[in-house]
Amino acid sequence: MNIGVILAAGLGKRMNSKRHKVVHEVCGKPMIAHIVSEMQAVGFDRLFVVVGRLESQVRDVLGDEVSYIRQEEQLGTGHAVQQVIPYLPDNGITVVLYGDCPLVRREEIARLMETAEKEKATSLMTAVLPDPYSYGRIIRSATGAVTQIVEEKDATLDQRLITEVNTGIYAFWTPSLRAALPRLTSDNAQGELLLTDCVKYINQDGGRVVPVIVKDADDIANVNDRVQLSVVEQKMRRRIILRHMQAGVTVIDPATTYIEADVLIGRDTVIWPGSYLKGLTSVGEDCVIGPNARLENAIIKDEAIVDSSVIVDSTVDSLSHVGPFAYIRPGSFIGQDVKIGDFVEIKNSTIGNGTKVSHLAYVGDSDVGASVNIGCGVVTVNYDGYQKHRTVIEDGSFVGSNVNLIAPVTVGKEGYVATGSTITDDVADGSFAIARERQTTKPAYAAKLRERLRQKDGHRG
């Protein structure tokens, strides 16, 4: 039986935050959620998270995806894992790692476990760093096994010259872990029960600790403060963009493109600079996104174009063109081959196939049919000060420029609304509606009006 243990009881005081360290986001996803996703991909019979203060914040992020074990007092990493003793099986592998290393990869965890299984021993992930400062140093025997991990504060000058370091990621042979944990003491510079001391006891009992050097040292980067959070964010962002490019997505300028962890993008889509793809956004194949587009929990179907626009919690169907400078607000569905042009705002509305809303319009709380033309300056007046009302514009209708549609109101199929109208009553199928005051023109009156206004302004002065 294999189990995973993620340590997340410490607050991370150097973050200087009201939030628990492990719930801070990296590329749009709490760092501990990155780790849980990778662990779940490897596969464990049970997955535990050791929590302490601000436990509720961790639970809010992970929900029921894991089991929780509480560490009432934070007396060290060894003490944290001691809380898991009642749940440790008699056999198998127990993987232990920290909740602040979001770059760890499933492949490395699996390789660590494979080594432990093959050797019937504990395996320890190590890294070789040019600057090993602050990391625990790996002490090896003549045969290459790990005999000891020496923390920076406890290391001699010679030991500090060692460049192979402890990553804090272990695949313990569980019987060895069960035997070592009760023997931990706080006889060290930190005055804590340290998980690293398990290595010493495993060796004393005749067991072995096999080092597995991580292939990419970036994988073991952890977060202790905001500076390290920024560094990890950059590394994760590069990794995400590289993955998409290798899968057939063109990213014109990776340095100015932001793609969060759970975003999906189809082949032959092009992402232009300044674009930000967030949350559960999904982009189809052969799309063009950007420049300067922001997609948040958006679904963009094949061959759509989103140019310098914002789309939030909405869907754009295939072959449609949004932007530039459009805003698609939550709850909207844009059909196929639709044109949403510059300075158009769509909110909680459905736009049918082939419809055009080309510029300077607001369509809110509306159901717009297929092949409708909505002119410049059209407003669906959806709010009466107390509640929202819906507007319906049925297939094939034409709504001229500068029209106000006072909801609730319906324009029937093939209806025609004249420019400059304010429509308060339903327009039947095939009908023409005009609602504007008759024009009055006074010949040669312009000069007189200007003189009156000049005198009025002069009097006030």
KOLDOPA-562640 format. One line per 5 residues: number of its first residue (from 1); their letters; for each residue x, y, z of N, C-alpha, C. Coordinates in steps of 0.2 Angstrom, whole numbers. Layout:
<nodes>
NUM) a) X,Y,Z,X,Y,Z,X,Y,Z ~ ...
</nodes>
This chain:
<nodes>
1) mnigv) 4,-6,0,0,0,0,4,6,0 ~ 3,11,-5,7,17,-5,3,23,-3 ~ 6,27,1,3,33,3,7,39,2 ~ 4,45,1,8,51,0,6,56,6 ~ 11,60,8,10,64,14,13,71,12
6) ilaag) 9,76,12,11,83,10,11,87,17 ~ 17,90,18,17,94,25,15,101,23 ~ 10,103,27,8,110,26,5,113,32 ~ 9,112,38,7,114,44,10,121,46 ~ 16,123,43,19,129,45,16,135,41
11) lgkrm) 16,141,44,12,146,41,17,150,35 ~ 23,149,36,27,153,31,28,160,33 ~ 30,162,39,30,169,41,34,174,37 ~ 39,172,33,42,176,29,38,179,23 ~ 32,176,22,28,178,17,25,185,19
16) nskrh) 25,186,25,21,192,28,14,193,26 ~ 10,188,27,4,187,24,-1,185,29 ~ -8,187,28,-13,184,32,-15,177,29 ~ -13,175,23,-14,169,20,-9,164,22 ~ -11,158,22,-7,152,23,-2,152,17
21) kvvhe) 4,150,18,9,150,12,7,146,6 ~ 5,140,8,4,135,2,-2,137,-2 ~ -7,142,0,-12,143,-4,-11,149,-8 ~ -5,152,-8,-3,157,-13,-3,154,-20 ~ -5,158,-25,-5,155,-31,1,156,-35
26) vcgkp) 2,151,-39,8,150,-44,4,149,-51 ~ 5,154,-56,1,153,-62,-6,151,-61 ~ -9,155,-57,-17,155,-56,-19,149,-52 ~ -15,145,-49,-17,139,-45,-13,139,-38 ~ -16,138,-33,-13,137,-26,-7,132,-27
31) miahi) -1,134,-24,4,130,-25,3,123,-22 ~ 0,122,-17,-2,115,-14,-6,111,-19 ~ -10,115,-23,-15,111,-28,-11,109,-33 ~ -5,112,-35,-1,109,-40,2,103,-38 ~ 4,103,-32,7,97,-29,2,91,-29
36) vsemq) -4,92,-26,-9,87,-26,-10,84,-33 ~ -11,89,-38,-12,86,-45,-7,81,-47 ~ 0,83,-46,5,79,-48,5,72,-44 ~ 4,72,-38,3,66,-33,-2,62,-36 ~ -8,65,-37,-14,61,-40,-12,58,-46
41) avgfd) -8,61,-50,-7,58,-57,-2,52,-56 ~ 2,52,-51,6,46,-49,2,40,-47 ~ -3,42,-42,-7,37,-40,-5,34,-33 ~ -9,36,-28,-8,33,-21,-14,30,-18 ~ -13,25,-14,-19,23,-11,-23,28,-6
46) rlfvv) -19,32,-3,-21,37,1,-17,43,1 ~ -19,49,1,-15,55,1,-17,60,7 ~ -12,61,11,-13,65,17,-10,72,16 ~ -13,77,20,-10,83,20,-10,85,28 ~ -4,86,31,-3,88,38,-4,95,38
51) vgrle) -9,97,42,-11,104,43,-10,107,50 ~ -10,113,51,-10,116,58,-14,123,58 ~ -10,128,59,-14,135,59,-16,136,52 ~ -22,140,52,-25,142,45,-27,136,41 ~ -29,131,45,-31,124,42,-36,125,37
56) sqvrd) -41,130,39,-47,131,35,-45,133,28 ~ -40,137,27,-38,140,21,-36,134,16 ~ -32,129,19,-30,124,15,-36,119,13 ~ -40,118,18,-46,114,16,-51,118,11 ~ -51,124,11,-55,128,6,-52,127,-1
61) vlgde) -46,126,-2,-42,125,-8,-43,118,-10 ~ -42,113,-6,-41,106,-8,-48,102,-7 ~ -53,104,-3,-59,101,-2,-58,94,0 ~ -62,89,-3,-61,82,-1,-57,78,-5 ~ -52,81,-9,-47,78,-13,-42,74,-9
66) vsyir) -41,76,-3,-36,73,2,-39,71,8 ~ -35,68,13,-37,67,20,-32,72,24 ~ -35,74,29,-31,79,33,-29,76,40 ~ -23,78,42,-21,76,49,-18,82,52 ~ -20,84,58,-19,90,61,-12,89,66
71) qeeql) -8,94,65,-2,94,69,-3,100,74 ~ -5,99,80,-7,104,85,-1,109,86 ~ 5,106,88,10,110,89,15,109,83 ~ 19,115,81,23,114,75,30,113,78 ~ 32,107,79,39,105,83,44,102,78
76) gtgha) 43,103,72,48,101,67,45,96,62 ~ 49,95,56,46,91,51,45,84,53 ~ 50,81,57,49,75,60,43,74,64 ~ 41,79,68,35,79,72,29,79,68 ~ 29,83,62,24,83,58,22,76,55
81) vqqvi) 27,72,53,26,65,50,24,60,56 ~ 27,62,62,24,57,67,17,57,68 ~ 14,63,66,6,63,67,3,58,62 ~ 7,55,57,4,51,52,5,43,54 ~ 9,42,59,10,35,62,4,31,62
86) pylpd) -1,33,65,-7,29,65,-10,26,59 ~ -8,30,53,-11,28,47,-6,25,42 ~ 0,24,45,5,21,41,4,13,40 ~ 4,10,34,3,3,33,9,-1,35 ~ 8,-7,35,14,-12,37,19,-12,32
91) ngitv) 17,-11,25,22,-12,20,20,-6,15 ~ 24,-7,9,24,-2,4,28,4,5 ~ 26,10,1,30,16,1,26,22,4 ~ 30,26,7,27,32,10,31,38,7 ~ 28,42,2,31,48,-1,30,54,4
96) vlygd) 35,57,6,34,63,10,37,69,6 ~ 33,75,6,36,81,3,33,87,6 ~ 35,93,4,33,99,7,27,102,3 ~ 23,106,6,18,109,2,20,116,-2 ~ 26,117,-2,28,124,-5,33,123,-10
101) cplvr) 33,117,-14,37,115,-19,33,114,-26 ~ 30,119,-28,25,118,-34,27,115,-40 ~ 34,116,-41,37,114,-47,38,106,-48 ~ 37,103,-42,39,95,-43,35,92,-48 ~ 38,87,-52,35,84,-57,33,77,-55
106) reeia) 27,75,-58,25,68,-57,30,63,-59 ~ 34,64,-65,39,59,-67,44,58,-62 ~ 46,63,-58,52,63,-54,49,59,-47 ~ 43,60,-45,40,57,-40,40,49,-41 ~ 37,48,-48,37,41,-50,44,37,-50
111) rlmet) 49,41,-52,55,38,-53,58,37,-46 ~ 57,41,-41,59,40,-34,56,34,-31 ~ 49,33,-33,46,27,-30,48,21,-33 ~ 49,21,-40,52,15,-43,58,13,-40 ~ 63,18,-39,69,16,-36,68,13,-29
116) aekek) 64,16,-25,62,13,-18,59,6,-19 ~ 55,5,-24,52,-2,-25,57,-7,-27 ~ 61,-5,-32,66,-10,-34,72,-11,-29 ~ 74,-6,-25,79,-8,-20,76,-10,-14 ~ 70,-10,-13,67,-12,-6,70,-8,-1
121) atslm) 71,-1,-2,75,3,2,71,10,2 ~ 73,15,6,71,22,6,75,25,0 ~ 71,29,-4,75,33,-9,74,40,-7 ~ 79,44,-9,79,52,-7,81,56,-13 ~ 76,60,-15,78,65,-20,83,70,-18
126) tavlp) 88,70,-22,94,75,-21,95,80,-27 ~ 98,85,-26,100,90,-32,107,92,-31 ~ 110,93,-36,117,96,-36,116,103,-38 ~ 118,108,-34,117,115,-35,124,119,-35 ~ 125,124,-39,131,127,-39,132,131,-32
131) dpysy) 126,133,-29,126,137,-23,121,133,-18 ~ 124,129,-14,120,125,-10,118,128,-3 ~ 119,135,-2,118,138,4,111,137,6 ~ 110,136,13,104,135,16,101,128,16 ~ 103,124,11,101,117,10,105,112,15
136) griir) 101,107,17,105,101,20,109,97,15 ~ 115,96,18,120,92,13,119,85,14 ~ 121,81,8,120,74,8,127,71,9 ~ 127,67,14,134,63,16,133,56,13 ~ 137,54,9,137,47,6,142,43,8
141) satga) 141,36,8,146,31,10,150,30,4 ~ 155,25,5,159,23,-1,155,20,-6 ~ 150,17,-5,145,13,-10,140,18,-13 ~ 140,24,-11,136,29,-14,129,30,-10 ~ 128,26,-5,121,27,-1,122,33,3
146) vtqiv) 116,36,5,116,41,9,116,39,17 ~ 121,42,20,122,40,27,119,45,32 ~ 119,51,29,117,57,34,115,63,30 ~ 110,67,33,109,73,30,111,78,35 ~ 115,83,34,117,88,38,114,95,37
151) eekda) 111,98,41,108,104,40,113,109,40 ~ 112,115,36,117,120,36,119,123,43 ~ 115,123,48,117,126,54,121,121,58 ~ 121,114,56,124,109,60,131,107,56 ~ 132,109,50,137,107,45,144,110,47
156) tldqr) 149,106,46,156,109,47,158,112,41 ~ 163,116,41,166,120,35,167,115,29 ~ 169,109,30,170,104,25,164,102,22 ~ 159,101,26,152,98,24,149,104,20 ~ 150,110,22,146,115,18,149,116,11
161) litev) 155,113,9,157,113,3,154,108,-2 ~ 150,103,1,147,98,-3,141,102,-7 ~ 140,100,-13,135,103,-18,129,99,-19 ~ 129,93,-16,123,88,-17,119,90,-11 ~ 113,91,-12,108,94,-6,102,90,-6
166) ntgiy) 99,90,0,92,87,1,87,91,-2 ~ 82,88,-6,77,92,-8,71,92,-4 ~ 71,87,1,65,86,6,59,82,3 ~ 61,78,-2,56,74,-5,59,66,-4 ~ 55,62,-1,57,56,1,52,50,-1
171) afwtp) 55,45,-3,50,39,-4,53,34,1 ~ 50,34,7,52,29,12,49,22,11 ~ 54,17,13,51,11,13,47,11,20 ~ 41,10,20,37,11,26,39,8,32 ~ 41,2,32,43,-1,39,49,2,42
176) slraa) 53,5,38,59,8,40,57,15,43 ~ 52,18,40,50,25,43,46,24,49 ~ 42,18,50,39,17,56,43,16,62 ~ 49,13,60,54,11,65,58,17,67 ~ 59,22,63,63,28,64,60,34,67
181) lprlt) 54,35,66,50,41,68,50,41,76 ~ 49,36,80,48,37,87,55,39,90 ~ 60,38,87,67,39,90,70,46,88 ~ 66,50,85,68,57,84,69,61,90 ~ 74,65,90,75,69,96,76,77,93
186) sdnaq) 76,81,98,77,88,96,84,91,98 ~ 89,86,98,96,87,99,100,90,93 ~ 98,96,91,101,99,85,101,107,86 ~ 104,110,81,104,118,81,97,121,81 ~ 92,117,78,85,120,77,81,119,83
191) gelll) 83,114,87,79,112,93,73,109,91 ~ 72,105,85,66,102,83,67,95,81 ~ 62,92,80,62,85,78,62,85,70 ~ 68,83,67,69,84,60,68,77,57 ~ 64,77,51,63,71,47,70,69,44
196) tdcvk) 75,73,43,81,71,40,85,66,45 ~ 83,66,51,87,62,56,84,55,55 ~ 79,53,51,77,47,50,82,43,46 ~ 86,46,42,91,43,38,96,40,42 ~ 98,43,47,103,40,52,100,34,55
201) yinqd) 94,34,58,91,28,61,90,22,56 ~ 88,24,50,87,19,45,94,15,44 ~ 99,19,43,106,16,42,108,12,48 ~ 106,14,54,108,11,60,105,4,61 ~ 98,4,58,95,-3,58,96,-7,52
206) ggrvv) 102,-5,48,104,-10,43,100,-8,36 ~ 96,-3,36,93,-2,30,97,3,26 ~ 94,4,20,98,9,15,94,15,13 ~ 97,20,11,94,26,9,98,27,2 ~ 94,27,-3,97,27,-10,95,34,-13
211) pvivk) 101,38,-15,99,45,-18,97,44,-25 ~ 93,49,-27,90,49,-34,91,57,-36 ~ 96,58,-40,97,65,-42,92,68,-47 ~ 89,73,-45,83,76,-49,87,78,-56 ~ 83,77,-61,85,79,-68,86,86,-69
216) daddi) 81,90,-66,81,97,-67,80,100,-60 ~ 85,104,-58,85,107,-51,80,112,-50 ~ 77,114,-56,71,119,-55,65,115,-51 ~ 65,109,-52,59,105,-49,59,105,-42 ~ 64,107,-38,64,107,-31,64,114,-28
221) anvnd) 63,119,-32,63,126,-30,57,126,-25 ~ 58,129,-19,52,130,-14,51,137,-13 ~ 46,139,-10,44,146,-9,44,148,-1 ~ 48,152,1,48,155,8,46,162,9 ~ 47,166,3,45,173,3,42,175,-3
226) rvqls) 41,181,-4,38,184,-10,43,184,-16 ~ 49,185,-14,54,185,-20,54,178,-23 ~ 54,173,-18,55,166,-21,48,164,-25 ~ 42,167,-22,36,166,-26,37,168,-33 ~ 40,174,-34,40,177,-40,45,173,-45
231) vveqk) 50,170,-42,55,166,-46,51,160,-48 ~ 48,157,-44,44,150,-45,39,152,-50 ~ 35,157,-50,30,159,-55,33,160,-62 ~ 39,163,-62,42,163,-69,44,157,-72 ~ 47,152,-67,49,146,-70,43,142,-72
236) mrrri) 37,142,-68,31,138,-70,28,141,-76 ~ 28,148,-77,26,151,-83,29,148,-89 ~ 36,148,-89,40,146,-95,39,139,-96 ~ 38,135,-91,36,127,-92,30,126,-95 ~ 25,130,-93,18,130,-96,18,132,-103
241) ilrhm) 21,137,-105,21,140,-112,25,135,-116 ~ 31,132,-114,35,127,-117,30,121,-119 ~ 26,119,-114,22,113,-115,17,114,-121 ~ 14,120,-121,9,122,-126,13,122,-133 ~ 19,125,-133,22,126,-140,24,119,-142
246) qagvt) 26,115,-138,28,108,-140,22,104,-142 ~ 16,106,-140,10,103,-142,7,106,-149 ~ 10,111,-152,8,113,-158,5,120,-158 ~ 6,124,-152,3,131,-152,9,136,-153 ~ 7,141,-157,12,146,-158,11,152,-153
251) vidpa) 17,153,-149,17,159,-145,22,164,-147 ~ 19,169,-150,24,174,-153,29,177,-149 ~ 28,178,-142,32,181,-138,31,178,-131 ~ 34,173,-129,33,170,-123,34,174,-117 ~ 39,179,-117,40,184,-112,35,188,-110
256) ttyie) 30,189,-114,24,194,-113,18,190,-114 ~ 18,184,-113,12,180,-113,11,176,-107 ~ 5,176,-104,3,173,-97,-2,168,-98 ~ 0,162,-97,-5,156,-98,-5,152,-91 ~ -11,152,-88,-11,148,-81,-11,141,-82
261) advli) -11,138,-77,-9,130,-76,-14,126,-80 ~ -21,127,-79,-26,123,-81,-29,125,-88 ~ -26,129,-91,-28,132,-98,-27,126,-103 ~ -32,125,-108,-31,120,-113,-31,124,-120 ~ -26,123,-124,-26,126,-131,-24,121,-136
266) grdtv) -28,122,-142,-28,117,-147,-22,119,-152 ~ -21,114,-157,-15,114,-161,-16,120,-166 ~ -11,123,-168,-11,128,-174,-14,135,-172 ~ -16,135,-165,-18,142,-163,-12,146,-162 ~ -13,153,-163,-8,158,-162,-10,162,-156
271) iwpgs) -5,163,-152,-6,168,-146,-1,174,-147 ~ -4,180,-147,0,186,-149,2,189,-142 ~ 7,193,-142,9,196,-136,4,200,-132 ~ 5,200,-125,1,204,-121,-5,200,-119 ~ -6,194,-120,-12,190,-119,-11,186,-113
276) ylkgl) -17,186,-109,-17,183,-103,-23,178,-103 ~ -21,171,-102,-26,166,-102,-27,163,-95 ~ -33,163,-92,-33,162,-85,-38,156,-84 ~ -38,153,-78,-43,149,-75,-44,143,-79 ~ -50,141,-80,-51,135,-84,-53,137,-92
281) tsvge) -49,141,-94,-50,143,-101,-48,137,-106 ~ -52,137,-111,-51,132,-116,-51,135,-123 ~ -46,134,-127,-46,137,-134,-45,132,-139 ~ -49,132,-144,-49,127,-149,-43,127,-154 ~ -43,124,-159,-38,124,-164,-39,130,-169
286) dcvig) -33,132,-172,-33,137,-178,-36,143,-175 ~ -36,145,-169,-38,151,-167,-32,157,-167 ~ -34,163,-166,-30,168,-165,-32,172,-159 ~ -27,172,-154,-29,176,-148,-24,182,-147 ~ -27,188,-146,-23,193,-145,-21,197,-152
291) pnarl) -17,202,-151,-13,204,-145,-18,207,-140 ~ -15,207,-133,-18,210,-128,-25,208,-127 ~ -26,201,-127,-33,198,-125,-32,195,-118 ~ -38,196,-114,-38,192,-108,-44,188,-108 ~ -43,181,-107,-48,176,-107,-48,173,-100
296) enaii) -54,173,-97,-54,170,-90,-60,165,-90 ~ -59,159,-89,-64,154,-89,-68,154,-95 ~ -65,155,-101,-68,156,-107,-67,150,-111 ~ -72,149,-115,-72,143,-120,-72,146,-127 ~ -66,145,-131,-66,148,-138,-65,142,-142
301) kdeai) -70,142,-147,-70,136,-152,-66,137,-158 ~ -65,132,-162,-60,132,-167,-61,138,-172 ~ -55,140,-174,-55,146,-179,-58,152,-177 ~ -59,153,-171,-61,160,-168,-55,165,-168 ~ -57,171,-168,-52,177,-167,-54,181,-161
306) vdssv) -50,182,-156,-51,187,-151,-45,192,-151 ~ -47,198,-153,-42,203,-154,-43,209,-148 ~ -38,209,-144,-38,215,-139,-44,215,-135 ~ -47,210,-133,-53,210,-130,-53,206,-123 ~ -58,207,-119,-59,203,-113,-65,198,-113
311) ivdst) -64,192,-112,-70,187,-111,-69,183,-105 ~ -75,184,-101,-75,181,-94,-81,176,-94 ~ -80,170,-92,-85,165,-90,-90,165,-96 ~ -88,164,-102,-92,164,-108,-89,160,-113 ~ -93,159,-118,-91,154,-124,-92,158,-131
316) vdsls) -87,157,-135,-87,160,-142,-86,154,-146 ~ -91,153,-151,-91,147,-155,-87,148,-161 ~ -86,143,-165,-81,143,-170,-82,149,-176 ~ -77,151,-179,-77,156,-184,-79,163,-182 ~ -80,164,-176,-82,171,-174,-76,175,-173
321) hvgpf) -78,182,-173,-72,187,-172,-75,192,-167 ~ -71,192,-162,-72,197,-156,-67,202,-156 ~ -69,208,-156,-64,214,-155,-62,217,-161 ~ -58,222,-161,-54,224,-155,-58,228,-150 ~ -56,228,-143,-59,232,-138,-66,230,-136
326) ayirp) -68,223,-137,-74,221,-135,-74,218,-128 ~ -79,218,-124,-80,215,-117,-86,210,-117 ~ -84,204,-116,-89,199,-116,-89,197,-109 ~ -95,199,-105,-95,197,-98,-99,191,-97 ~ -99,189,-90,-101,182,-88,-108,180,-91
331) gsfig) -108,174,-93,-115,171,-94,-117,172,-102 ~ -112,173,-106,-114,175,-113,-111,169,-117 ~ -115,168,-123,-114,163,-128,-114,167,-135 ~ -108,166,-138,-108,169,-145,-108,164,-150 ~ -112,164,-154,-113,158,-159,-108,158,-164
336) qdvki) -109,154,-169,-104,153,-175,-104,159,-180 ~ -98,161,-182,-98,166,-187,-101,172,-185 ~ -100,174,-179,-103,181,-177,-97,186,-177 ~ -99,192,-178,-95,198,-177,-97,202,-171 ~ -92,202,-166,-93,207,-161,-87,212,-161
341) gdfve) -89,218,-163,-84,223,-165,-81,227,-159 ~ -78,233,-161,-75,237,-156,-80,241,-152 ~ -78,241,-145,-81,244,-140,-89,242,-140 ~ -89,235,-140,-96,232,-139,-95,228,-133 ~ -101,228,-129,-101,225,-122,-107,220,-123
346) iknst) -105,214,-121,-111,209,-121,-111,206,-114 ~ -117,205,-111,-117,203,-104,-123,198,-103 ~ -122,192,-101,-127,187,-99,-132,187,-105 ~ -129,186,-111,-133,186,-117,-131,180,-122 ~ -136,178,-126,-135,173,-132,-135,177,-138
351) igngt) -130,176,-142,-130,179,-149,-130,174,-154 ~ -135,174,-158,-136,168,-163,-131,168,-169 ~ -130,163,-173,-126,162,-178,-126,167,-183 ~ -121,170,-186,-121,174,-191,-123,181,-189 ~ -124,183,-183,-126,190,-181,-120,194,-181
356) kvshl) -121,201,-182,-116,206,-182,-118,211,-177 ~ -114,212,-172,-114,218,-167,-107,222,-168 ~ -107,226,-173,-101,228,-176,-97,233,-172 ~ -101,238,-168,-97,243,-164,-102,247,-160 ~ -99,249,-154,-102,254,-149,-109,252,-147
361) ayvgd) -110,246,-145,-116,244,-143,-116,240,-136 ~ -122,240,-133,-122,236,-126,-128,232,-127 ~ -127,225,-126,-132,220,-127,-131,216,-120 ~ -136,217,-116,-136,214,-109,-143,211,-108 ~ -142,205,-105,-148,201,-103,-153,200,-109
366) sdvga) -150,198,-114,-153,197,-121,-153,191,-124 ~ -158,189,-128,-157,183,-133,-158,185,-140 ~ -152,185,-143,-152,188,-150,-152,182,-155 ~ -156,182,-160,-156,176,-164,-151,176,-170 ~ -152,172,-175,-147,171,-180,-148,177,-185
371) svnig) -142,179,-189,-142,184,-194,-146,190,-192 ~ -144,192,-187,-147,199,-184,-142,204,-185 ~ -144,210,-187,-139,216,-187,-141,221,-182 ~ -136,222,-178,-137,227,-172,-132,233,-174 ~ -135,239,-175,-131,244,-177,-127,248,-171
376) cgvvt) -123,253,-174,-119,257,-169,-124,261,-164 ~ -122,260,-158,-125,264,-152,-131,261,-150 ~ -133,255,-151,-139,251,-149,-138,250,-142 ~ -143,251,-137,-143,249,-130,-149,245,-129 ~ -148,239,-126,-153,235,-123,-154,238,-116
381) vnydg) -159,241,-114,-160,245,-108,-163,239,-103 ~ -159,236,-99,-161,230,-96,-163,231,-88 ~ -161,237,-85,-162,238,-78,-167,244,-77 ~ -172,242,-73,-176,248,-71,-175,251,-64 ~ -169,249,-61,-168,252,-55,-169,247,-49
386) yqkhr) -173,242,-51,-175,237,-46,-173,230,-48 ~ -174,228,-54,-173,221,-57,-171,222,-64 ~ -168,216,-67,-166,216,-74,-171,212,-78 ~ -172,215,-84,-177,212,-89,-173,210,-95 ~ -176,205,-99,-173,202,-105,-176,206,-111
391) tvied) -172,206,-116,-173,208,-123,-173,202,-127 ~ -178,201,-132,-177,196,-137,-177,199,-144 ~ -172,197,-148,-172,200,-155,-172,193,-159 ~ -177,192,-163,-177,186,-166,-174,186,-173 ~ -173,180,-176,-169,179,-182,-171,184,-187
396) gsfvg) -165,186,-191,-166,190,-197,-168,197,-196 ~ -168,200,-189,-170,206,-188,-165,211,-189 ~ -167,218,-190,-162,223,-191,-164,229,-186 ~ -158,230,-182,-159,236,-177,-155,241,-179 ~ -157,247,-181,-153,253,-183,-149,256,-178
401) snvnl) -145,260,-180,-140,264,-175,-144,268,-170 ~ -141,269,-164,-144,273,-159,-151,271,-157 ~ -152,265,-156,-159,262,-154,-158,260,-147 ~ -163,262,-143,-164,260,-136,-170,255,-136 ~ -169,249,-134,-174,244,-133,-175,243,-126
406) iapvt) -181,245,-123,-183,246,-116,-186,239,-114 ~ -182,235,-111,-184,228,-109,-189,229,-103 ~ -194,224,-103,-194,218,-107,-197,220,-114 ~ -194,217,-119,-197,219,-126,-194,214,-131 ~ -198,212,-136,-197,208,-141,-197,211,-148
411) vgkeg) -192,209,-152,-192,211,-159,-193,205,-163 ~ -198,204,-166,-200,197,-169,-196,196,-176 ~ -196,190,-178,-192,188,-184,-193,193,-190 ~ -187,194,-193,-187,199,-199,-190,206,-197 ~ -190,208,-191,-192,214,-189,-187,220,-191
416) yvatg) -189,226,-191,-185,231,-193,-186,237,-189 ~ -181,239,-185,-181,245,-180,-177,251,-183 ~ -181,256,-184,-178,262,-188,-172,265,-183 ~ -167,268,-186,-162,272,-182,-165,277,-178 ~ -162,278,-172,-164,283,-167,-171,282,-164
421) stitd) -173,276,-164,-179,274,-160,-178,272,-153 ~ -183,273,-149,-184,271,-142,-190,266,-142 ~ -189,260,-142,-194,255,-142,-196,252,-136 ~ -202,253,-134,-205,251,-128,-210,245,-128 ~ -213,244,-134,-218,239,-136,-215,234,-140
426) dvadg) -218,228,-140,-215,222,-144,-216,224,-152 ~ -212,222,-156,-212,223,-163,-214,216,-166 ~ -219,215,-169,-222,209,-172,-217,206,-178 ~ -217,200,-179,-214,197,-185,-215,201,-191 ~ -209,203,-195,-209,206,-201,-212,213,-201
431) sfaia) -212,216,-195,-215,223,-194,-209,228,-194 ~ -211,234,-196,-206,240,-195,-208,245,-190 ~ -203,246,-185,-205,251,-180,-201,257,-180 ~ -204,263,-179,-200,269,-178,-203,273,-173 ~ -199,275,-168,-202,279,-162,-197,285,-161
436) rerqt) -198,290,-165,-194,296,-163,-198,302,-165 ~ -196,308,-161,-200,314,-162,-199,317,-169 ~ -204,320,-172,-203,323,-179,-199,329,-178 ~ -194,329,-184,-189,335,-184,-192,341,-185 ~ -190,346,-182,-192,353,-184,-186,357,-186
441) tkpay) -187,360,-192,-181,364,-195,-183,372,-196 ~ -179,376,-193,-181,383,-193,-176,387,-198 ~ -178,389,-204,-173,391,-209,-170,398,-206 ~ -163,399,-207,-159,405,-206,-160,406,-198 ~ -161,402,-194,-162,403,-187,-155,402,-183
446) aaklr) -150,399,-186,-144,397,-182,-141,403,-180 ~ -140,408,-184,-137,414,-182,-140,418,-176 ~ -147,418,-176,-151,421,-171,-150,417,-164 ~ -150,410,-165,-149,406,-159,-142,407,-156 ~ -137,408,-160,-130,409,-157,-130,416,-154
451) erlrq) -133,421,-157,-133,428,-153,-136,428,-147 ~ -142,424,-146,-145,423,-140,-141,420,-135 ~ -138,415,-137,-134,411,-132,-128,416,-130 ~ -125,420,-135,-119,424,-133,-121,429,-128 ~ -127,432,-129,-129,437,-124,-131,434,-117
456) kdghr) -134,428,-117,-135,425,-111,-129,424,-107 ~ -124,421,-111,-117,420,-107,-114,426,-105 ~ -114,431,-109,-111,438,-107,-114,441,-101 ~ -121,440,-101,-125,443,-95,-123,439,-89 ~ -122,433,-89,-119,429,-83,-112,431,-81
461) g) -108,433,-86,-101,435,-85,-101,441,-81
</nodes>
